[in-house]
C-alpha cells in the first residue's frame, strides 16, 4: 500500500478514535416541533429521534407500526441536518428471504443518549416473526459527524434445533425515491447483486451497504428486499450482522463515496465542474453519469450551486456523460489514479441533445483479427494480420496490449496481396508470462497507427478437452423499434447480454460463437446519434474470452420504414465489423459477403453471412434471401480444405432458403438462431441446432463440449436474473485491499465447468529491509498466473466448478518467512496474517526476554473467547495459529476480534477480522 494511502488510513482511524465517537444524541420525541418534515415524514410524538450535525433519523415507538412493519422499532424518517426534509419511506429487518418475515419488537429503549460523548445508541428487542425461538436485538448507533446510522442486529437461537441457510437483511419502502444500484443504474427491478444500493430524490440520496460484502435481493416498484449474509445458527448460538443507512446530497455519488470509505477500498477522487460554454456560468443540478470500463452505470454526480461535484472511485478508466436541461450531452473519458485527484470539466452548449454515446472503432487499417473475428494463438507461435494500406507502405510493426502489459511482436514478413488489396503480416508471438485476451496495435510509416480491441487471445496451449458457448439474437440495445419513443432510453437487451457475460466470466469457455441479430436495427448508428453499432462494440468488449460474430438479418438486412437510406445497415456493418472491400471487391477478395473460418484443437469452424434483404439493396447481388451462389462456392472450398479436421462446425444466423444440407457438405454441426427457440436433436451428428434467444429476458446460451474432436452439444442453459444461476461472492471485497479473499461460487446449472476461472484482486506486497515477501497461495483452485503491472496484483485461478453446488476458493499470502527485527527491549504484537482471514490466521509476536506468556482472543465486548498460549516461552519471535474457534470448539461468528499478548507486565493487541 502506498505511503500516502497508509497515512490517510491512519488519519481516518485516528479520527474514529477521537471526534467521530464524540456522540450524536438520542431522545424521545415529546413535541411536534421535533419531528422531521418533507414528503416522506411519518414520525409521531412518542417516537425516538437520533440526530447529530449531519443527519436526523426517526425510529418508531413499539405501538407505532408503520407500513409493512409488524411493530415499531424501525426507521421511518431520515433526513440531512439542518434541512430535515425526509423523502425516505422505511427500513425494517427482513429475514430468511421470506417476506413478510421480519423482527417483531416488544421493547424499545435508549441505551446511550450520547450526552457523555459516546455514540448515541437506541435498542429494539424482539423475536423473529417466523420463529419466536430466535430472539433479535437491533441497535441503531449514531456518532457525531457521521452521515450514516450503523445498524447491528444480534440473533440468538433459543431453540434446540439448528437454523441453516438463514438469510439476514432489511426490507425497504423507498417512498418517492428512485432506486439505484451500481452496474444496474436507475429504476432497478428484479434480483440484483451489488455492494450498495441507493434511493435518490433530486439531489438527496439514501445509501445502504454492509462492510463491503456483496448484497443480493429483489427490488420492485418502490421497494427492495436486501440480504446481507446467509448464516447457520446452532442451538444457543448467535449471529450478528452490521449495515449502514447513509443520508447524503449531491446525488448517489455521496453513497458511492461513503461505501468506498467503509469498505476501506483503494480509491482515487474525481472532482470537477459543469458550466455553460457561452458565459462560463455554473450549471446547478446538472448530472454527470459515471460509467465503468465495461459500460455499466456505476454512479451519478449532481452538481451543486457552484456547478461542482465529485466522487471517489476505484482506480481505472471511467466514462463520464454530462447532461443538463436544454443542453447537449457531453462525454469524456477520465483515468482515476490511486490516492490522486482527477479533475473534470464540462462546457455545455445549449441546443438539441445530440446523444451521449461516443463513436466506436471504425475499421481503418486492421481488417483481421478484429473484436468480432479474433485470433487464438499459442505463446511462441505465429499468426497473420490482414491490413488495408497503400501498396507502398513500409515500416510495419505490431504489439499486443492488455492493461499495462505490452508485448512486441516480431514481424517475420510483410507482403502486399494484389488479389485482395490487403497486406498480409506474418508475426511471431514471444513466450509470454501473461496469457490473456489482448488488444492488437499495428503501426507503419507515414503515421499509420491502428488498434483493435480484444483481437488476439494468447494461450499456453489448446485443450483437446474443451468447451465453447453459442449465443444468438441479442438485439442490442433494445428490441423496441425506432418509432417507439421508449427505444431512445431503453437498454433492456444490454442487461440481458450482461447476464450472459457474467456467467461466461466464470465458465471461461475457449470462445463464444454469436450467430447474429447482434443489434435490433442496423440502420441506427448515425440516425439521431443512436450509435447502435458503436454501443454493441463496447458491450462485446466486456467479454474476457474471444467472441466470433457473424451478421444476421437485423444487422444488415435494412428496413424500408426506417428513415436511413437502403443499404445503410450493411454499409455500417462494414464500418465497424468489416470489410470495406466488400463494397467493390477486387479479384481474389471475398465476394460481397463476409465469411470466414478458423481452427481450434483440430476442429474447423466456418462462419457464413446470412440475411433477409429487407430493403432490397443491390438485389442483383444479394437477391431477396441468402445465401448467394458465391457464398455456397466459397463454403464448399472452405470445407474441402478442412477435410482432415476431427469435426467441422458451421455457424450462421439462419438458412432462409433451405440451401444447406449438412450431410452432403460433410459438416458435423450447424449452430444458428433467428427463430428465438431451441430446435434440433442432441442425439447424434450431424447436429442441426437452433439456440433460444438472449433478448427479451431469455438470457439463453448453449454449451458445446468437445472431447478429442468429438462434439457433445448440451441442452440450453439460462442465465436467469444476474447471479441467479451462477455467481461468485467474494469475502471480503475483491478490490485489492485484503491479503486473504475467499470466493464462493454458487452454480445452479446442471453442468460442471472444469475450466472455470476466477480473477482475484490482491495487494502488491513488496519487500522492505529485512522483511521477506509473503508467498501467494490458493486453496480450492490452481493459481496459473499473476499480473503485477497495475496498482494491485491480479491472480488468475483455474477452478473446477461443480454442478448444482458450491465451490469455495481462497487466495491468500502465506506467512512471511522473515519478520522485521523488533526493538530488543519491547514486547511487539505483529499484525495477524492473513487479515481479514478465513478460516485461520497466524499471530506473531516478539518477546524481549524469557517469561510467562498469555495469548488470547478477545471479542469487542471485552470477553476472552479463546486462550491460545499460557506458558513460559523463550525470547525472540513466536507465532501461533488461530482457527476461528472458541473455547467450546465452536466456530465464532464473522466479525472483528482483538488478539492480545501479555508478557513481562506488558500488553499488546492487534485487530483481526474473520470474514465469511
N, C-alpha and C positions, 0 to 999 in steps of 0.2 A: 504494500500500500504506500503510495507516495507520501512524503513527509507532510505536505500541505494537508492532505486528506486526514492523516493521523492527528494533526494539530486541530483541525476543525472538529473531529470527533471528540477529542479531549475537551475542547471548549464546550461542546454540546453536553457532554456528560457532567462537566463542572456546573453548567447552568442548571441541569436537572437536580444536582445535589444542593443547589442553593436557591435561587429565585424561583425556579419552576415549581418547587414544592412549598412555596410561600402561602399556598392555600387560597382556594376560592371560598365561597360561602354557601351554606345550605340553611334554608329557613322555611317554616310553614307559612303559606300564603294566608294572611288574615284580612287583606283588603283588596278590592278590585284594582286599586292603583298599582298593585304589584304584578298584575297579570301582563302577559305579552299581548301585542296587537298584531294585526295583519290578517290576511285571508285564511290562514290555517290555524289561528289561535283557538283552542278549545279548553284551555285550563280554567280551573274554578278556584274560588276561595276554599281552603281546606287541602289543596294540593301542596306539593313541595317545589320550591324554586332553587335550583342550583345555578349560581352565577359567578362571574368574575368580570374583569375589564374587557374580555374578548367576546364571550357568548353567555347566553342565558337559556336554561333548559327547564321545562316543567315535567315533573313526574306525578302522575295522578294518585290521589288517595285510594285506599283499598276499595272504598264504597263508591268510587267514581270510575267504573269501567267505561271505556270509550271504543267505538268502532268494533273491530273484530276481537278485541281483547276480552277475555272472560272476566278479568278482575282489574282493579287498578294496580299500581306499582310499575307502570310502563311509561315510557317517554311519549308525550303527545305534542309538545311545543318545543321549538328550538329556533333561536334567532341570534344574529350578531348583536353585540352591545356597542353603542348605546341605542341603536335604532329600534331593536326589539320587534322587528317585523317578521312574524312567523309565517312561512309558506310550506311548512312541513306537516305531514299527516300524523303518523305514529309509528313506533317501533316496539315490538314485544317478542319475548323468547319464543322460538319456533323449534319444535322437537321432532326428531326421527323422520324428517321428510314426510310428515303425515299431517297436513293441515286439516282441522284447526288445532292440532295437538300443541300445547303451549304450557307455560308456567301459570298455575293458579295460585296467586299470592293471598296470604291471610294476614300478613303483618308488614307494615312499612314504618321505618324509623330513620332518624338522623343519627348516624353513628359518630360523625365528627362534623361540627358546623363550620370548621375552618378558622374559628376565632383564634386558635393557638398558633396559627401559621402553617399547619399541616394541610394537605389537600382535603377539601370537603368530601364527605362520604355519606351516601344515602343507601340504605339496605332494604331490599324487599325479600321476604321469606315465604316459601310456599312449597307446592309439590307439582309433579308432572301430572297434567290433566288426564293423560292416558294411563298412568301407572302411579298412583298416590304413594307407593312404597319408595319412590325416588323423590327425595327432598331437594329443594332448589333454593340457594341463596344467591341473589344478584346484587352486586354492589355497583353504584354509579359514582364515579370519582371525578372530581374537577379540581385541578390545580390552578393557582393564579397564573395568568398569562397563557394558559392552554386554550387552543381553539377547538378542542375536542373533549368529549366526555369519554373516559375509559370505563368500559362495562366489563365486569368479570362475573361469571356465573360459576358456582361450585355445586355439583350434583353428587349426592350420596345415595348409593344403592342400599336401602334398608331391608331389602328382601333377601331370601335365602337362595336366590337364583341369579345367575349372571345375565347381564343385559349386553347383547352383542350387536355390533354394527349400528350403534346408537348415534344418530346424526344430530349435531348441535348447531344452532344458528339463530337467526332472527327473522321475523316477518315484518315487512314494511307496507304501510299505506303512504304513498308519496304525495297524496293530495294533488295539487296542480303542478307538481314538479315533473319535468321531462326526464325520463330515466336514461342514464348514460353509462356505458361500460367501455373500458379501453379495448380496442380491437373490434368492437361491435358498433360503436357510435351511439347516436341518439335513437329514441323510440325502441329500446331494447325489448324483445319479446322472445319467448321460448327459453329453453335451458341454455345457460351460458357458463363459461368458466373464466374467471378473471381474478386479478389481485385486489381490485377495488371496484366499487360501484357507486354511482352518484345520482343525485336528483337535482336538477337545475331549474331555477325560476328566475329568468332575467340574469342579472349579474350575481345573484345569490346562489350558492350551491351547498349541498349537503353530501358528505362523503362517508362511506362505511368501508372499513377494512380491518383485517386482522394483523398479525405480526409478519406479513409478507407471504403467508401461505395462500395457495390457490383456493378461492371460494367457488361454490357452484350452486346452481338452483335456477328455477324458472322465474320469469317476470311476465307480467301481462299489462293490462290497461290500468296503470297507476299503482301496481303492487309488485313486490318482489318477495320471494321466499328463499333466503340465502343460508347456505350451510357453510360453517367454518371448519368443522372437523367431524370425523367419524371415530368413535371410541368403543372399546369393550370395558364394561364396569363389572367387576366381580362382586359377590355379596360383601357388603360392608365397605367397599372401596369407593373412592371419589374420582371424579373427572372435573377438570376446570378448563374453561376457555375464555379468552380475552379478545375484545374487539373495540373499535373506536368509532364514535359518531362525531364527525367533523362538521363545523359550520364555517363557511368561508365566503369570500366575494371575489369578483374578477373571473367568474365562470368556473368550470370544472378544473381549470388549471390549478387552483388552490388545493383541490382534493388530490390531484396527482402529486403535487409537490410535497404535501404532508404525508402521503402514503410512502413516498420515497424516503422521507426522513425517518419515519417509524420503522420501516424495514431495514434502515441503515444501508441502502443501496449505493453503489458507486455512481455519482451523478456529476453533471455539469449544469450550468444555468443558461437559459435562453431568455433574453430580455431585449425589448425594443419598443418601437412606436409605429403608429399608423396615422398618417397626415394627408391632407389634401395636396395634390400636386400643384394646383394653381396658386395657392396663397400660403401654404405651409401650416395652416391651422390644424390642430389635432382633431381626430375623429373619435368622438366618445362612443363607447359601446359598439365599436367595430369588432368583428370576430376574426380570430386567427385560428383556423383549424390546423392541427398538428398531426401529420401522418407519419407513421414509421416507414422504414425502408421497404417493408412488404406491401405498403399501400393501405394499411389499416388506420382508421382514425383513432388516435391514441388519446388526445385531449383537445380542449379548446380554450383559448385565451380570449377574454373580453376586456377591451381597453377601458381605462379609467378616464376621468375628466381631462387629463393631460394627453390622452391618446396613447397611453403607455400600458404595458402589461408584460408578464413574464411567467416562466415556469421552470422547474428543474426537470431534467431528463437524463435517462441512461445515455452514456456517450455513444455517438454514432451519427448517422446521416438522417435528417428529418426533412420532410416536405411541408412547407407552410403555405396555406392558401388564405389570403386576407379578403374579407368581404365587408361591405358597408352599404347601407340602403342608398340606392340611386347611383352607386359607384360600380365600375367594372372590377371584377375579381382580379387579383394579382397573385402569382405563385412564385415561390423561390425555394431552393434547397439550402439548408444550413447544416454544418457539422458542429456537433456539441462535443467538447473535449472534457475529460475527467478533471474536476475541480476548477474548470475555467468558466468564463462568461462569454457567450457568443451573442453579439448584438444583431438585431434585425431592424430593418427599416422598410416600410411600405409606403409608397407615394401613390395615392388613389386618384384615378381620373373619373370625373363624373360622366355618366353616359350609360349606354346599354351594356348589360353584362355579357361579356364575350366568352364566358366559360372559364372553369377553373382547372382544366386538365391540360397538361403540357403535351407538346408534340412528341411522339415516340421516336424510335430509332428507324429512320427511313434508310433503306439499303442503298449504299453507295459503292464501296469497294468490295467488301467481303460478300460473296454470294453463297458460299458453303464452306465450313459449317456455320449454322445460324442457331438462334434461340429455338426455332421450330424444326431445324434439321441438324441436330448436334452430331458430334463425333465422339465415340468412346474409344480411347486408346490406352494401351498399357504403358506404364512408365518404362522409358528406354526405347520405345518403338517410334515409328514414323507415321504420318498421315498427310493427306493432301488438302491444301486450301485453294479454293477457286476464287479468283478476284477479277473484278471488272476494272480495267485500266487501259490507258493508251499503250499500244504495242511497243513504244519506245521507252517505257518506264524502266528505271534501274534502281538499284539500292534497296531491294526488298529486305525487310526484317519483320520478325514476328515474336510476340511474347504472350504468355498466359498470365492472367491476373486473378487472384482470389483473395479478397480482403487486402491486407498489406503484403501478401506474398506475390512475388513476380518471378516468373520462370522464363528465361530466354531460350528460344528455340533456334536450333541450327538449321538454316535454310540450305538443304542439300542441293536443290536445283530450283530454277525458276524458268518456266517455259511458256511462251505465248502460243495458244492454240488458235490458229486462224479459223478452224472449223466451228468453234464455239464463241470466238472473240473473248475468251477468258484466259487469264493467266493461271497456270497450274503450279503451285508452290509445294514442293515436297519438303516437309520439315521434320526434324527429329526432336522428340521429347527426351530430355535427360532423365536420369534416375532421380526422382524427386521424393522428398520425405512426406509431402502433403498430398494425399490422394483425395481429389475433390472435383467439383464442377467449376470450371474456370471460365472467365471472360477471355475472348481472343482479341488481341490487338495486332493490326498489321500496319506497317509504315513503309514508305518508299520515297524516292526522290521527288522533288517538286512540291513538297509539303503534303504529300498524300498520307493520311492518317485516319484509320477507321477501327472502331471497337464494336464487337457484338457480344451480347450478354449470354452467359450460360451455354456457350457453344462447344466446349471441349470437356469431357469427363475423363480425368486421368485416373486409372485404376491400377492396382497391383497386378491383378490377373483376372481373366474371365472365369467365372464359375461354371462348371459343367452342370451343376445342380443349382438352378436359379429360378426366379420368377419375375414376371413383369405385370403391369396393370393395363387394362383397356378402359378408357372413358370416352364419352361421346355426348354431343348435344348440350353444350354448356350455355349457349345463347346469352353471352355476356353483352352488356352489364345487366340487362333486363329483358324479360320476354314480352314486355309491353311494347307496342309499336309506336313509331314517332308521333302519330296523330293523337295519342293518349297523353294528356298533359302530365300525368304522373310519371311518364317514361323519362322525363328530364332529370328527376331526382332518384328514381327507383334503382337500387343496386342489389336486389334480392338474389340475382343469379351469381353475383360475385360472392355473396355469403355462402351459397350452395357449393361453389367450387372450392372455397377456402376450407369447408368441412372435409372435402376430399384431400386437399393439400395437407391438412393436419394429420390425417390417417397415413398419408404417404410418407410424411417425415419419419414416422415410427416404423412403418412396414419396410421402408428402404428397398423398393424394387430395383432391379437393374436399370429400368427405364419405364416410361409411360407412353402408350400409344393413344393419341387423341384423333378420333375419326370424324372431325368436322362439325359444322354449325358451332364453331367457336364463338362467334358473335351472332346477334339476332338480326341485325340489318347491316350488311356490308357496305352500304352507301352513306353511313352516318359518321364518317371520320371528320370531314370538314364542314358538313351541314350543321349549322348552329354551334359549331365548335364542340360537337358531342364527343369526338375523339374515341370512337368505339375501338378502332384498331390499336391506337396508342395505349388505351387503358387495358386492352387484352394482353398486350406485350408486358405491361407492368405486372399483371397477375400471373402470367406464365413464368415470369422471372422469380416468383416466390417459391417455385419448386426447387428442391435441392438435389433432384435427380434429373437426368435428361428427359425431355418431352419431345416426341416425334409427332408432328401435326400435319394433317392433310386437310384440304379445303372441303367444305360441304356447300349445299345449295344456298343456305342463308349467308354464307361468307362471300360467295362470288356470283350468285345467280341474278341478283338485281331485282328490283320491284318496279312495275310500271306506275304504281300510285305513289311512289316516294319521289319528292322533288328533284333530287340529283339526276343527271342525265344517264341514259343507258350506258352500261359498261363501267360505271363508276366503281361498283363493288369489286370487279375483277382487277381493275387498274390499281385500286387501293390495296388489294391483296399483294400485288406485285411490289408496291411501295414498301410494305412492312414485312412481308414473309417470302418474297422472291417470285419470279425473277423478271427484271425489266426486258430482257432479251426475248421473253415470250410474246411481247407485243409484235415483233417482227423478227422472228428467229432466223439466224443465219444457217446455212447448211451445216449439218452436224450437231446443231443445238436441239434441245427438246422442242417438239413441235407444238407450240401454243399452250400446252398444259403442263403443270408442274407434277412430275412423277419422279420418284427416287427409290433407292433401296440401300440396305446396309446389312451387315452380318454381325452376329454375336454368338460366340461359343458354338460355331458350326451350324447355326440356324439362320436362314436367309429371310429377311423381312422386306416386303415390297409395298410401297405406298402409291396409290392410284387416285388421281384427282377425279372427283365425281360431283355432278351438279344437275340441277334443273335450270335451264337458261331462261329464267322468267321474263327478262326484258328483251330477249331475242337479240342481244348484241352479237354482231358478227355471226349471224345464223348460218352463213355458208361454211364457217369453220367449226362452230360449236354445235350447230343443229339445235334441236329442241331439248334433247336429253343426252347425257353422257352414256357410254364412253365413245370417244372418236376412234375412227379406224387407225389413226396414227398411234393412239394410246394402246390399242389392242396389239398392234405390231410390236411396239416397244415392250409391252408386257411379255409377249412370247419370247422375245430375245432375252429379256432380263431373267426369266425363269430358266431358260435353256442354259445360261451361263452358270446357274446355281444348281445344276443337276446333281452335283456331288454333295450338296448340303444334307445334313441329317434331317432337316424339316424345312418346309417353305410356307411362310405365313403372309397372306395378303391383308392389307388393311386399307379401307376406303369408307366413304360416307354411306353410299347406298348404290346398289345396282339397279338404276331406274328402268333400264331396258332389258333386264334379264340376259345380259351378254356373257356372264361369267359361268363357266362350268368347271368347278374345282377339280373334278376327276380328270377331265380332258387336259386341263392346264398342268396337272401334276402338283397341285397345291395341297398342303395338308390341313390348312386352316384359313378361314376368312373371318375377319372381325369388322363389324360395321355398326351403324346406328340408324338415325333418321326416324324410325318408327316409334321411338320412345317406349319400348318394351323389350323384354327378353324374348329371344326366339332362337330355335336350333337345338339339336341334340348334343349332349355331352358324352354319349356312349362310345362313339368310335369315329376315326377320321374318314374322310376329310370333314373337319368341323366347320359348320357354316353358322356363325353365331352373331346375333344382334345383342347388344348390351343396353339395358334400360338407361334413361337419360340422367344427367346430372341436374339439369334445371328443374324449375317448378317444385323445389323441395325434394326431388327424387334422390339426389346425392348417392347415386349408384356407381359401382365400379366392379370390373371383373378381374379376378386373379387368375393368371395362367402360369402354372408351374411347368418347368422343363427339367426332365431327368435324363441326362446323357442323350440329349437330342429328341427325346420322346415328349410330346406335348400332352399336358394334363390340364385342360380348362376346368375351372371351378364354378359353382353357382355364384351368381352375382351377390356382392356384398353391399351393405348400405351403411353410409357414414352416420345417418341419423342427425340429431342435433349435435352441434360441435362438442366433441368429447364424450358423447353418449355411448358410443360403441367401442372406441379405442382412445385412450388418453394416457398421458404421463403426468403425474402430480409430483412436484419437487418439494422437498422439505430439508432445510429451509429454502428460500427462493433461489432460483438458478441464475443469479446475476453476478457471480464472481466475488461475492463478499464473504462466503463461508468456506472453510477448508475441509468440510465434510458435507456432502449433499447426497440425499437418498431420493431416487426416482422410483415411484410405484406405478407400474404400467398396468392399467386395467384393460383387458381385452375381452369384449363380449362377443367377438366374432367366433364362428365355429372353426376357424383356421388358425394354425400356429404360424408364426412368421420367423423362420430360423435365421433370416438375415436382417433382423431388426436392428435399429440404430438409435443411439442417444448421443446428444452432444451436451456435455457438462461444461458450464462456465465457471471456472475456478480461479482463485487468486494466483498471481505470479509470485512465487517465493524465491527470493534471491539471497544468496549467502552474504554475510556481513561479518568481517573479522574472523573470530574463531567458530562462528556458528556453521554447522553443516546443514545444507539444504535438505528438507524432507523429501521423501520419495513418493511419487504418485502411485496409487494403488486402486484397484476396483474389485469389489465383491459382486458376484452375480452376472458378470459380463466380461468381455475381453477388451482391454484398452489397446486400440490399434494405432492411434496417432495423437500427437499433441501439437497444437498451433499456438506458439508463444509470441507471435508477431504483434498482437494487439495489446490493449491496456490490461486485459485479463487473459487467462490461459484457457483455450478451448480443447477439451478432451473428447475425442471420438471413441465411442464404446459400442462394440457389436454385442448384440444380445439375442438370445433365442426366446421369443415372446410366446408363452404358452397360450393355447386356445381356451376361450371361455374361463379365464382365470386371471390371477395376479402374478406379475413378475416384479421382483424387487432388485434394484441395482444401486449400489453405493459407491460413489467416488470419493476418495479421501487421500490425505497425505499420511504416510506412516511417520511415527515419531522420529525426530532428528536423532542421528547417532551421536551428535555432539551438541552441547549446550553452552552458551557463553559463560565464561567463568564468573562466579558470583563473588561479591565482596567477602573477604576472608573472615570478617568479624560479624557478619549479618546472617540472619535466617531469611531465606528467599523462597517464595512460592511462585513457580513459573506458571504461565497460562496453561490451562488444560489443552490437550492436543489429541484428536481434533476438537474444535469447538465452533459452532454447535456440533453435537455428536449424536450418533445413533448407530449401533446400540451401546458403544462403550467409549471411554476416553481415558487417556493416560495423564496422571497428575504427577508432576515432577517438582522436587524441592531441593534446596541446598542447606545442609546442616554445617554450621561453622565448627562444631565440636561434638564429641560423643555425648549422648544423653538420651533421656526418655522422650519419645516422640509419639504424638497422638494426631492422626489424620482422620477427619470426619467430614461427612456431607451434611449441610445444614439447609433446611428449606427457608423460604422467605418469611416465615413466621418465627424463625429462630429455633426451630426444633431440630435436634440431631436425629436424622433418619437412618444413618448408616455410619458405622465405625470401621474404618479401613485399616488403620495401623494403631497399635497400642503396645509399644515395646521399646527397648533400648536399641539405638542404631548408631553405626559408626559415622564419623564426619564425611562430608562430601555430597556428591549428587545421589539422590534417591528417587525412586519412582514407584507408583502403584497404579493399577488399572481399576477403574470403577465401571461395572457393567450395568449401571442404571437400576439396581435392585436395592430394596430397603432391608432393614434388619430381619424382616419376616421372609425374605426371599421373593417378595412381590415386586413386579415392575412398577416403578414410580411414574406418575403422570408426566406428560411433556411439560416443560416449563423451565424456569431459571432456578438454579441452586448455587450455594456457596460451598466451595471446597476449602477446608480450614486445616492448617497445620499448626500445632502447638509444640514448642521445644524451647528449653532454656528460659522459661518465663516470658517468651515472646509468642505472639500470634500473628499469622499471616493468612490472608484469604484471597481467593480468586473466584470470579463468577463463571459458571459453566451453564450451558443450556442444552437440555435434552429435547431434540426435535423429532416429532413423529409424523 
